[in-house]
């Protein structure tokens, strides 16, 4: 940039002149400076451009020197700022400087701008005006300041709107910060706390002691301290969790404490509800008639009924809280265990239920094969987390029965394979017959006949024509046939069964015959055995069908009596018996009572209507807990020689078996028995099926008992709801209608339950007072988040008046977490609200009255103090010239006594505490007044040891008068001049000590000196001097104190009086 030269000087002359007058170190300073330093002349031409300026603006020194600085680096909008600062601060001539830096925007070579801070100065050098500009890039500083402002704003916003009370305490435990929430909780303005301790503000003393203990521990240890406490707030009693956290200085020392108080009342209530829900869930699980257990999100066993613990999981201890993976690997082989765990994890993660296919595997722990039917569902646990619940049924016996059926079928297939069957094909056109390769080994036939006649020749003569007729008919009709015939001659005859079918072309003409031929000689021999086997299989299948039918029948009927009869019929069918009955244990007597029977006359039922342990086969089975089999009642010792034998023979009973019915937990339920008209012993098959039936029957009976207990429990629960003084209701969130409303609705709201049931949720919401609608909506929003809330609002009754109600709401969700119901408990709190308003009104009146009384009392103390001051002034007036020394001493004593009383009232007026005196504040000025009134030598000193002692007004006045008299006596008599001189020479200071302390519930006042003591034989308790008489009178009648005097060294008065 080419600029004109000013005043005839060249740029080189000006630059040389400038540097010739600068000190040698100036160049070094300029080049090493971190700020940009730019020097320009009166024409704005740059004459110095240091390295920092090159870096900051992007111009090299060569580019900048001689250029106009303003045009080079200062945008138009900032040029005026520089000019205005020069003019406004009068920068002209040598030594002129802008008094403070100027913030402007400057421009780089690339055109970008940034904030900068400029310091400007101007000097006259060699007649030339030179300007020096120091420029600092403040981009980072501005950014940091902005971040700091935003951080401070965020902190204050968070603190002011925090849901917890935030406090900061200094080392004296005084509050230095408190957010507004504290005022809502305590009812005390926030500003009242600042600079004071919680105790000084008036917070409950026991809580203050608790807090202070924790705060002191934080200062001592530097660690957090947590406190949980209850406090009464305007909203009622609330529970809070308070954490004190240390705030540290740069050296690590604790400078202050941050306190965070959180209202945990709802959490405490929720924890209580969780425990109740957990108890209910545990009871339901324990009462289930099948195996059931719950796995928590950490894959631990959370719950398991006793039946499961004593059966499938009997070899694992402990169970509750145990790692489920570890348990599965204990019970099953690793690959089976991992498959089971995979299903559980999938259901827990996705919520998809799982229903097991046929599950039959060897147990890892006991080495036997067991079968189970089980299913998995995800559920919401009482604490709100997901878990997995497993229902299972031990189907081992059922699987064993099915396996027996399968093996029977397998035996049948093996028999067919062993029947030596072969295939064949016949061509009617060529008459050739071809057999499969095994024809010779199976039937002794060649693989091919030249023609059919060769084959016919091998058929028994009595069967050949019949067989030929069947073949010819199939060829003619295109049909099929089955022919049984004898093959061979003489003793080598075998029985064959031939199956043939015609294969026809599209025109319907038979092209060939195909079929199989089987040696059925063995089949003929085994046919009878096979028939018997089929009958046995059918019987087993019928028995299993009956067992399955019993379970489904109970599930649909829900009535135990017809099911028990079905069980009797099933037992009779399974065992092939002629009679049967079921007896259940009477819960009161413990005897067996017949509840179902088949085939017995009434007189037989009457005889066996109540059976004790050991009586008959059923009583014997009950006593020993295992099956009893009587093959012949006439010979068995259980019946021989008993009246029961005659009853059995008369009814036609010759044999009986009795099987115990036992719950899965091992509890005896009853006995079922089958009876036979002939001597009989059941075989293993019958006993196995009877065991299956017993297991099924016991499960059904136990389930019926559980359902009856549940029904009774529901009836009791319904009774509680119907008789509750609160309105209890359930709202279906899917339909928006009430499903249940308790009768208390009539008394509280005027609406009967039936009237409520026809209302939808919108109609019910319309009855809420308009001023409470927003708070109620907020409560419902919180319900979606927390699952439980309590709301207080006004609701219009049927008569039109508004009633205050408290509604405790609970949100019920389904397994997927979707809301299903809203349960509510409404309580009428109108009277409580009215009482609270009345209490608040009376509190305000009492507070106002107390303020008036305090003002009046303050005025009284002020006037008493002024009156005593006037009395002291009167005593100070100069008397007649003939006043004696004794009179002057008496006047001084009276003045001191009046001052001690006046000082009491002055202290009360100053502290605004009208019923008690802080003795350290009172005694220090009192002793100063007494000492100053006598102008003692400077070698006499007074010590006051009083700290933290507070006395009521009467005792404080009495104590002040006593101390005034005794200190006056010490000043007058304890230190005469000769004794004072000796003590000074010996280096022993003359001292008067006043001490007031509290020990073991009593106060001890001590006044002593180390002076010459009292004269020999002098008793201060009976002295006639006015001062000591006054001390004794006040101590005895006013203070009610015990007085001790010790004159061993100096003089010591001790006064002991109770609190």
TORDO-882835 format. One record per residue (C-alpha): x, y, z. Coordinates in steps of 0.02 Angstrom, whole numbers, padded with zeros to 5 digits, always signed. Example, Ala and Ser with C-alpha at 12.3 -4.5 7.8 and 13.67 -1.06 7.14 Angstrom:
// TORDO-882835
+00615-00225+00390 +00684-00053+00357 
END
This chain:
// TORDO-882835
+00000+00000+00000 +00081+00167-00057 +00051+00306+00070 +00111+00488+00060 +00255+00545+00171 +00201+00665+00309 +00286+00833+00337 +00422+00798+00212 +00496+00654+00311 +00526+00487+00233 +00467+00326+00313 +00649+00275+00342 +00688+00440+00430 +00539+00421+00544 +00580+00238+00586 +00762+00281+00620 +00715+00426+00730 +00595+00315+00829 +00719+00175+00863 +00864+00294+00896 +00771+00367+01044 +00710+00195+01112 +00811+00094+01234 +00912-00052+01174 +00795-00179+01252 +00640-00114+01167 +00663-00220+01011 +00683-00378+01113 +00527-00338+01213 +00425-00304+01057 +00479-00461+00965 +00454-00579+01113 +00286-00509+01170 +00137-00630+01162 +00019-00486+01120 +00023-00399+00952 +00117-00233+00962 +00087-00110+00820 +00165+00063+00810 +00105+00189+00682 +00131+00374+00648 +00004+00515+00640 -00042+00460+00462 -00084+00284+00528 +00067+00211+00437 +00133+00054+00523 +00314+00071+00577 +00323-00078+00699 +00237-00247+00670 +00299-00383+00789 +00294-00571+00769 +00136-00589+00874 +00050-00467+00753 +00104-00575+00606 +00029-00729+00688 -00129-00640+00744 -00173-00547+00582 -00088-00655+00450 +00013-00511+00374 +00202-00525+00369 +00306-00381+00434 +00353-00333+00256 +00169-00325+00207 +00118-00222+00357 +00259-00093+00369 +00203+00068+00285 +00022+00013+00270 -00123+00110+00345 -00161+00015+00507 -00346+00058+00510 -00375+00005+00331 -00266-00149+00357 -00343-00226+00513 -00490-00124+00579 -00666-00146+00503 -00766+00012+00473 -00882-00020+00620 -00734-00029+00739 -00637+00120+00670 -00759+00240+00749 -00737+00155+00919 -00550+00189+00914 -00574+00368+00858 -00706+00403+00993 -00594+00333+01130 -00448+00442+01072 -00558+00597+01071 -00659+00559+01230 -00502+00527+01331 -00407+00674+01259 -00262+00577+01187 -00144+00706+01114 +00033+00752+01143 +00169+00656+01233 +00121+00528+01361 -00066+00521+01326 -00146+00348+01354 -00323+00276+01352 -00354+00240+01538 -00422+00065+01509 -00418-00062+01366 -00544-00045+01226 -00637-00198+01159 -00665-00197+00972 -00677-00315+00824 -00524-00329+00711 -00496-00413+00542 -00370-00543+00484 -00290-00551+00313 -00413-00688+00259 -00559-00571+00299 -00615-00661+00458 -00641-00556+00613 -00613-00589+00799 -00635-00493+00962 -00483-00402+01029 -00432-00290+01172 -00331-00133+01126 -00222-00024+01237 -00181+00141+01152 -00045+00270+01193 +00033+00417+01099 +00202+00500+01115 +00296+00641+01029 +00468+00580+00972 +00583+00701+00880 +00434+00811+00839 +00338+00666+00766 +00177+00599+00845 +00192+00409+00869 +00047+00293+00924 +00077+00124+01006 -00062-00005+01005 -00053-00167+01107 -00181-00292+01041 -00237-00451+01132 -00346-00586+01053 -00487-00615+01180 -00582-00747+01082 -00542-00885+01208 -00575-00769+01355 -00746-00720+01286 -00788-00901+01256 -00735-00948+01433 -00836-00803+01506 -00988-00857+01407 -00968-01037+01464 -00950-00976+01643 -01108-00870+01628 -01205-01015+01553 -01139-01133+01687 -01187-01013+01826 -01359-00988+01748 -01383-01176+01731 -01329-01207+01910 -01444-01073+01979 -01587-01135+01870 -01558-01313+01928 -01542-01261+02109 -01695-01148+02107 -01801-01281+02020 -01725-01435+02099 -01849-01561+02173 -01734-01572+02325 -01687-01446+02459 -01509-01382+02424 -01410-01303+02567 -01231-01243+02591 -01154-01227+02765 -00994-01143+02822 -00879-01214+02955 -00987-01134+03091 -01135-01236+03022 -01220-01076+02965 -01327-01077+02809 -01247-00979+02667 -01364-01039+02528 -01538-01116+02525 -01652-01145+02376 -01837-01093+02380 -01905-01269+02407 -01854-01260+02590 -01983-01124+02622 -02124-01233+02553 -02071-01377+02667 -02034-01282+02829 -02149-01132+02808 -02000-01021+02856 -01941-00888+02730 -01778-00933+02645 -01694-00771+02694 -01722-00811+02879 -01598-00955+02866 -01453-00858+02787 -01311-00828+02911 -01390-00935+03047 -01383-01114+03104 -01538-01223+03089 -01557-01219+03278 -01553-01028+03280 -01689-01022+03148 -01801-01129+03258 -01793-01299+03175 -01832-01446+03294 -01689-01469+03417 -01677-01659+03400 -01660-01642+03211 -01531-01504+03229 -01425-01615+03343 -01438-01758+03218 -01387-01644+03073 -01246-01561+03169 -01171-01729+03216 -01167-01782+03033 -01099-01612+02978 -00956-01618+03104 -00911-01793+03043 -00901-01726+02864 -00782-01587+02918 -00677-01713+03017 -00670-01856+02891 -00699-01770+02724 -00824-01907+02681 -01010-01901+02639 -01135-01930+02779 -01316-01983+02751 -01462-01950+02869 -01643-02006+02858 -01773-01915+02962 -01958-01872+02981 -02019-01693+02991 -02189-01613+03005 -02223-01495+02859 -02376-01394+02808 -02422-01545+02700 -02410-01664+02847 -02276-01782+02910 -02145-01818+02776 -01989-01927+02768 -01827-01855+02696 -01657-01924+02645 -01518-01796+02676 -01341-01813+02609 -01202-01699+02672 -01058-01687+02546 -00891-01597+02574 -00838-01449+02466 -00649-01428+02461 -00520-01291+02439 -00379-01308+02313 -00271-01386+02451 -00400-01522+02482 -00466-01456+02648 -00654-01452+02677 -00713-01272+02667 -00901-01297+02667 -01036-01430+02657 -01172-01453+02527 -01332-01531+02594 -01460-01613+02478 -01628-01661+02557 -01746-01770+02455 -01926-01810+02501 -01935-02001+02503 -02109-02016+02580 -02185-02089+02422 -02036-02205+02401 -02059-02268+02579 -02244-02297+02546 -02200-02383+02382 -02074-02494+02472 -02210-02544+02595 -02329-02583+02450 -02192-02683+02363 -02169-02788+02520 -02357-02818+02530 -02365-02863+02345 -02218-02979+02366 -02304-03065+02512 -02465-03088+02411 -02369-03157+02262 -02273-03276+02376 -02436-03340+02452 -02513-03369+02280 -02358-03461+02221 -02351-03566+02378 -02533-03615+02359 -02520-03667+02176 -02568-03851+02145 -02425-03875+02022 -02240-03834+02014 -02205-03647+02002 -02054-03536+02026 -01996-03360+01978 -01828-03301+01909 -01777-03119+01937 -01685-03008+01810 -01517-03057+01885 -01559-03240+01845 -01581-03289+02027 -01722-03394+02097 -01836-03265+02179 -01982-03375+02230 -02026-03561+02228 -02170-03656+02304 -02138-03795+02430 -02197-03930+02309 -02058-03884+02188 -01927-03877+02324 -01974-04050+02387 -01991-04134+02216 -01904-04077+02057 -01776-03970+02153 -01759-04085+02304 -01571-04110+02283 -01525-03925+02277 -01502-03821+02435 -01514-03677+02463 -01635-03624+02325 -01704-03449+02355 -01577-03321+02294 -01473-03457+02208 -01400-03428+02035 -01523-03512+01916 -01388-03563+01792 -01296-03654+01929 -01455-03745+01982 -01496-03801+01804 -01319-03868+01778 -01338-03964+01942 -01501-04046+01887 -01472-04076+01700 -01328-04115+01581 -01239-03960+01518 -01316-03960+01343 -01492-03982+01414 -01462-03849+01547 -01401-03723+01418 -01555-03755+01309 -01670-03723+01459 -01573-03564+01506 -01586-03502+01327 -01777-03513+01333 -01781-03419+01499 -01667-03281+01432 -01771-03262+01274 -01933-03244+01370 -01853-03120+01492 -01782-03013+01351 -01927-03018+01227 -02081-03057+01333 -02126-03201+01216 -02200-03349+01313 -02127-03523+01288 -02222-03689+01291 -02111-03841+01300 -02131-03986+01177 -02105-04162+01243 -01966-04139+01371 -01887-04303+01425 -01705-04305+01480 -01591-04393+01604 -01564-04303+01768 -01383-04255+01800 -01397-04267+01989 -01489-04433+02011 -01457-04521+01844 -01639-04562+01801 -01746-04504+01656 -01886-04382+01697 -02018-04296+01592 -02098-04125+01617 -02226-04013+01535 -02181-03831+01566 -02211-03656+01505 -02131-03486+01532 -02207-03312+01544 -02129-03143+01578 -02204-03054+01728 -02182-02889+01818 -02110-02919+01991 -02170-02818+02143 -02017-02704+02128 -02067-02659+01948 -01933-02760+01859 -01965-02902+01738 -01944-03082+01789 -01991-03252+01718 -02120-03368+01797 -02116-03553+01758 -02265-03671+01777 -02225-03855+01761 -02301-04027+01783 -02203-04187+01815 -02263-04301+01674 -02134-04437+01701 -02265-04570+01741 -02369-04517+01591 -02217-04524+01477 -02174-04698+01544 -02348-04759+01498 -02335-04683+01324 -02164-04763+01302 -02239-04932+01347 -02370-04906+01212 -02235-04855+01086 -02130-05007+01125 -02283-05117+01104 -02308-05043+00930 -02124-05068+00893 -02140-05251+00939 -02284-05263+00816 -02178-05187+00676 -02036-05305+00714 -02158-05450+00704 -02212-05391+00531 -02031-05376+00475 -01999-05549+00539 -02150-05615+00441 -02038-05648+00292 -02134-05546+00164 -02083-05527-00019 -02148-05427-00170 -02202-05493-00340 -02261-05437-00514 -02367-05533-00643 -02384-05494-00830 -02552-05560-00898 -02490-05547-01078 -02336-05658-01054 -02398-05749-00897 -02227-05720-00818 -02214-05700-00630 -02064-05606-00554 -02020-05600-00366 -01905-05489-00266 -01729-05547-00227 -01774-05612-00053 -01908-05732-00119 -01798-05883-00104 -01731-05840+00070 -01902-05789+00135 -02020-05911+00048 -01907-06039-00035 -01968-05982-00207 -01865-05947-00364 -01850-05765-00417 -01952-05799-00576 -02088-05917-00641 -02096-05951-00825 -02285-05936-00817 -02424-05927-00691 -02463-06112-00703 -02295-06152-00626 -02347-06049-00477 -02520-06123-00464 -02445-06297-00459 -02362-06253-00291 -02527-06202-00208 -02622-06327-00101 -02754-06412-00210 -02893-06360-00092 -02849-06176-00113 -02792-06160-00293 -02959-06132-00379 -03018-06003-00252 -02853-05912-00269 -02856-05918-00460 -03033-05847-00461 -02979-05695-00357 -02832-05661-00473 -02937-05675-00631 -03070-05559-00559 -02940-05426-00518 -02871-05435-00695 -03044-05422-00771 -03105-05280-00661 -02942-05187-00631 -02968-05212-00443 -02872-05287-00298 -02880-05441-00192 -02817-05527-00035 -02795-05714-00036 -02740-05830+00103 -02686-06002+00052 -02573-06145+00090 -02414-06167-00009 -02323-06330-00035 -02363-06511-00015 -02354-06640+00124 -02269-06587+00287 -02186-06432+00213 -02349-06336+00193 -02339-06154+00248 -02472-06020+00256 -02457-05873+00137 -02556-05713+00124 -02552-05629-00046 -02601-05449-00081 -02623-05403-00265 -02680-05249-00363 -02713-05224-00549 -02616-05086-00637 -02721-05020-00784 -02684-04909-00933 -02784-04753-00979 -02905-04862-01076 -02944-04961-00920 -02855-05120-00976 -02752-05217-00848 -02570-05214-00896 -02498-05306-00744 -02529-05359-00566 -02416-05310-00422 -02419-05362-00241 -02335-05442-00093 -02341-05616-00023 -02303-05655+00160 -02270-05811+00258 -02402-05798+00392 -02374-05965+00471 -02299-05884+00625 -02431-05750+00616 -02567-05879+00622 -02484-05952+00776 -02460-05780+00856 -02628-05711+00806 -02706-05749+00972 -02560-05673+01067 -02569-05519+00957 -02754-05498+00992 -02720-05504+01177 -02580-05377+01156 -02695-05259+01064 -02826-05274+01198 -02693-05233+01329 -02635-05082+01229 -02812-05021+01211 -02840-05039+01396 -02683-04937+01433 -02736-04803+01311 -02910-04800+01386 -02833-04780+01558 -02722-04634+01501 -02871-04555+01414 -02969-04565+01575 -02826-04482+01670 -02818-04339+01545 -03006-04322+01547 -03007-04303+01736 -02892-04151+01729 -02990-04064+01592 -03156-04109+01675 -03107-04023+01836 -03041-03872+01741 -03212-03850+01658 -03329-03905+01798 -03237-03836+01949 -03345-03952+02058 -03253-04087+02155 -03394-04211+02193 -03429-04276+02015 -03242-04282+01982 -03214-04396+02131 -03347-04513+02064 -03258-04513+01896 -03096-04557+01986 -03181-04706+02070 -03245-04766+01902 -03072-04746+01827 -02994-04846+01967 -03122-04985+01943 -03089-04988+01756 -02900-04986+01774 -02892-05125+01903 -03037-05228+01837 -03117-05222+02010 -03300-05234+02057 -03316-05094+02187 -03224-04936+02234 -03225-04783+02347 -03128-04627+02394 -03106-04570+02575 -03038-04398+02624 -02961-04351+02791 -03078-04251+02902 -02979-04095+02951 -03054-04094+03127 -03057-04278+03181 -02921-04345+03066 -03034-04492+03019 -03067-04552+02842 -03238-04501+02772 -03313-04579+02614 -03342-04444+02484 -03369-04551+02326 -03410-04734+02297 -03476-04859+02172 -03564-05028+02199 -03587-05028+02389 -03753-05042+02486 -03797-04910+02615 -03766-05023+02766 -03587-05052+02705 -03562-04863+02684 -03630-04833+02860 -03505-04957+02935 -03356-04875+02848 -03419-04694+02866 -03280-04648+02988 -03116-04746+02984 -02974-04718+03105 -02790-04757+03077 -02757-04945+03076 -02939-04994+03043 -02962-05104+02888 -02853-05091+02734 -02886-04904+02710 -02844-04862+02892 -02686-04969+02880 -02632-04877+02721 -02663-04710+02809 -02563-04763+02961 -02411-04823+02864 -02422-04698+02721 -02408-04832+02587 -02519-04947+02484 -02603-05095+02571 -02650-05250+02468 -02767-05383+02541 -02768-05533+02423 -02901-05627+02524 -02996-05544+02666 -03038-05714+02743 -02854-05751+02775 -02775-05580+02804 -02740-05537+02987 -02806-05359+02959 -02984-05431+02943 -02977-05601+03030 -03074-05597+03193 -03145-05421+03166 -03325-05362+03133 -03260-05289+02970 -03234-05464+02899 -03418-05504+02913 -03463-05337+02829 -03344-05371+02685 -03405-05552+02659 -03586-05495+02667 -03551-05365+02531 -03460-05493+02424 -03288-05415+02447 -03146-05545+02445 -02996-05436+02401 -02951-05251+02418 -02810-05131+02383 -02798-04958+02464 -02683-04823+02392 -02642-04661+02488 -02680-04492+02408 -02534-04375+02448 -02506-04193+02395 -02346-04146+02306 -02285-04070+02468 -02307-04239+02554 -02467-04199+02649 -02590-04348+02665 -02758-04306+02586 -02853-04471+02589 -02864-04650+02521 -02943-04729+02368 -02981-04915+02369 -03038-05044+02242 -03126-05206+02294 -03142-05374+02208 -03273-05512+02223 -03139-05647+02211 -02965-05661+02288 -02849-05554+02183 -02677-05472+02182 -02652-05327+02059 -02509-05348+01935 -02373-05219+01904 -02470-05138+01762 -02623-05110+01870 -02519-05040+02012 -02425-04922+01896 -02587-04854+01824 -02663-04841+01998 -02511-04737+02051 -02540-04620+01905 -02722-04606+01951 -02676-04572+02133 -02558-04432+02079 -02693-04356+01967 -02826-04372+02102 -02715-04294+02235 -02675-04147+02120 -02861-04120+02084 -02908-04130+02269 -02767-04014+02320 -02815-03891+02184 -02997-03896+02240 -02944-03860+02419 -02836-03715+02359 -02976-03643+02253 -03099-03658+02397 -02974-03568+02510 -02949-03435+02376 -03137-03413+02358 -03155-03392+02546 -03010-03269+02544 -03093-03170+02403 -03257-03169+02500 -03169-03102+02654 -03080-02972+02545 -03246-02922+02467 -03320-02905+02641 -03176-02791+02693 -03201-02684+02538 -03389-02675+02561 -03372-02621+02743 -03229-02499+02719 -03260-02319+02772 -03161-02264+02618 -03222-02271+02440 -03124-02408+02351 -03144-02422+02163 -03069-02495+02005 -03076-02402+01838 -03050-02502+01677 -02933-02395+01571 -02979-02491+01413 -03166-02455+01426 -03158-02298+01532 -03292-02371+01649 -03291-02419+01833 -03285-02605+01868 -03307-02591+02056 -03358-02455+02179 -03375-02491+02366 -03535-02445+02461 -03448-02303+02555 -03476-02196+02400 -03653-02163+02460 -03596-02091+02626 -03452-01987+02556 -03511-01928+02386 -03699-01961+02393 -03690-02079+02242 -03730-02263+02261 -03608-02390+02185 -03735-02423+02045 -03743-02238+02004 -03553-02230+01998 -03541-02384+01888 -03637-02300+01745 -03517-02151+01746 -03367-02147+01632 -03200-02070+01680 -03240-01904+01593 -03403-01884+01690 -03313-01920+01853 -03176-01794+01809 -03307-01660+01776 -03354-01665+01961 -03180-01603+02013 -03172-01422+02072 -03109-01310+01930 -02965-01245+02037 -02903-01423+02067 -02913-01488+01887 -02732-01445+01843 -02658-01523+02001 -02764-01679+01973 -02703-01693+01794 -02523-01676+01855 -02554-01815+01981 -02618-01929+01843 -02463-01891+01739 -02354-01937+01888 -02456-02097+01906 -02401-02148+01730 -02219-02127+01784 -02217-02187+01964 -02363-02310+01969 -02431-02236+02131 -02480-02060+02184 -02588-01975+02314 -02692-01825+02264 -02798-01708+02370 -02935-01608+02284 -03116-01552+02298 -03253-01653+02215 -03437-01611+02196 -03556-01728+02287 -03729-01776+02229 -03803-01630+02330 -03691-01507+02237 -03575-01464+02381 -03388-01488+02362 -03300-01610+02480 -03112-01619+02508 -03051-01796+02468 -02884-01887+02472 -02868-02010+02328 -02728-02140+02338 -02706-02203+02158 -02619-02361+02096 -02588-02403+01913 -02607-02588+01868 -02516-02645+01710 -02519-02805+01608 -02368-02917+01576 -02313-02806+01431 -02319-02649+01538 -02478-02576+01463 -02597-02491+01588 -02753-02596+01625 -02835-02526+01780 -02830-02375+01894 -02866-02426+02074 -02915-02289+02195 -02945-02266+02382 -03046-02109+02419 -03053-02038+02595 -03159-01889+02649 -03037-01762+02724 -03157-01613+02728 -03155-01603+02919 -02966-01619+02922 -02949-01477+02795 -03069-01368+02895 -02971-01407+03053 -02808-01361+02966 -02881-01195+02908 -02945-01159+03084 -02777-01208+03158 -02687-01092+03036 -02806-00950+03079 -02777-00974+03266 -02590-00988+03239 -02589-00822+03146 -02690-00741+03287 -02574-00812+03419 -02421-00755+03323 -02492-00580+03310 -02535-00578+03495 -02362-00641+03542 -02280-00505+03438 -02384-00372+03530 -02335-00444+03700 -02152-00452+03654 -02157-00271+03599 -02241-00223+03763 -02115-00323+03867 -01971-00243+03771 -02040-00071+03812 -02059-00117+03997 -01878-00177+04011 -01820-00020+03921 -01914+00092+04042 -01853-00006+04196 -01674+00012+04133 -01700+00200+04109 -01779+00219+04281 -01633+00128+04364 -01513+00237+04264 -01602+00389+04331 -01588+00319+04508 -01400+00292+04484 -01383+00470+04420 -01471+00538+04575 -01350+00440+04685 -01206+00519+04587 -01261+00698+04627 -01144+00790+04743 -01213+00797+04922 -01179+00917+05059 -00998+00955+05102 -01018+00863+05265 -01043+00691+05178 -00942+00562+05276 -00828+00428+05198 -00950+00296+05258 -01092+00384+05170 -00994+00395+05009 -00952+00209+05017 -01135+00167+05046 -01185+00275+04898 -01060+00185+04787 -01124+00015+04845 -01303+00066+04807 -01250+00127+04635 -01165-00038+04595 -01316-00138+04652 -01431-00032+04546 -01313-00050+04397 -01317-00240+04413 -01508-00237+04401 -01509-00108+04262 -01385-00209+04164 -01507-00357+04171 -01642-00256+04086 -01520-00180+03963 -01464-00355+03911 -01645-00413+03892 -01688-00262+03787 -01533-00283+03678 -01554-00471+03648 -01745-00467+03634 -01751-00624+03743 -01866-00578+03887 -01873-00737+03992 -01689-00788+04007 -01514-00714+04010 -01354-00774+03929 -01240-00752+04079 -01077-00725+03984 -01156-00574+03896 -01218-00508+04065 -01072-00539+04185 -00930-00467+04081 -00998-00288+04077 -01060-00308+04259 -00886-00349+04325 -00810-00209+04219 -00931-00085+04299 -00891-00142+04476 -00702-00141+04449 -00704+00030+04364 -00807+00105+04505 -00667+00067+04631 -00515+00107+04521 -00411-00038+04592 -00222-00051+04566 -00172-00115+04397 -00099-00271+04476 -00273-00339+04518 -00350-00439+04378 -00522-00519+04358 -00560-00682+04269 -00735-00731+04210 -00766-00914+04166 -00944-00926+04101 -00989-01010+03938 -01156-01070+03872 -01249-01044+04037 -01424-00970+04022 -01527-00924+04178 -01705-00863+04198 -01733-00680+04238 -01754-00702+04429 -01599-00809+04454 -01494-00702+04338 -01540-00546+04440 -01501-00635+04604 -01336-00702+04538 -01287-00528+04478 -01320-00449+04648 -01222-00586+04740 -01074-00570+04621 -01080-00379+04638 -01068-00391+04830 -00929-00522+04833 -00820-00438+04700 -00844-00271+04792 -00785-00354+04955 -00632-00427+04867 -00586-00258+04791 -00607-00172+04961 -00528-00297+05081 -00433-00439+04995 -00281-00342+04938 -00218-00211+05062 -00064-00113+05007 +00066-00214+05102 -00005-00381+05045 -00021-00316+04868 +00162-00266+04868 +00218-00437+04932 +00120-00529+04799 +00187-00417+04663 +00365-00446+04724 +00336-00634+04727 +00271-00630+04547 +00100-00692+04601 -00039-00588+04519 -00185-00532+04626 -00335-00618+04550 -00524-00620+04571 -00610-00767+04483 -00796-00780+04443 -00848-00952+04376 -01025-01014+04331 -01044-01191+04263 -01176-01327+04250 -01133-01496+04326 -01246-01650+04335 -01407-01551+04315 -01359-01416+04442 -01273-01246+04430 -01114-01203+04527 -01069-01018+04554 -00895-00986+04624 -00822-00816+04673 -00645-00822+04745 -00488-00716+04766 -00309-00756+04817 -00300-00612+04940 -00265-00609+05128 -00423-00705+05170 -00545-00669+05313 -00497-00627+05493 -00482-00772+05614 -00649-00820+05690 -00749-00723+05560 -00900-00820+05494 -00970-00741+05335 -01131-00843+05346 -01178-00757+05511 -01096-00589+05479 -01196-00432+05518 -01125-00325+05378 -01255-00267+05252 -01164-00340+05101 -01143-00517+05172 -01318-00515+05248 -01384-00472+05074 -01280-00614+04997 -01344-00742+05124 -01525-00683+05104 -01521-00689+04915 -01435-00859+04910 -01556-00938+05033 -01724-00861+04986 -01705-00809+04804 -01581-00930+04729 -01618-01073+04850 -01435-01119+04845 -01320-01212+04963 -01177-01099+05016 -00999-01154+05053 -00856-01040+05111 -00673-01087+05097 -00537-00974+05168 -00387-01091+05157 -00302-00978+05030 -00389-00815+05001 -00578-00818+05008 -00695-00930+04905 -00886-00929+04903 -00973-01079+04819 -01160-01078+04780 -01246-01237+04719 -01424-01225+04652 -01531-01338+04544 -01591-01309+04366 
END
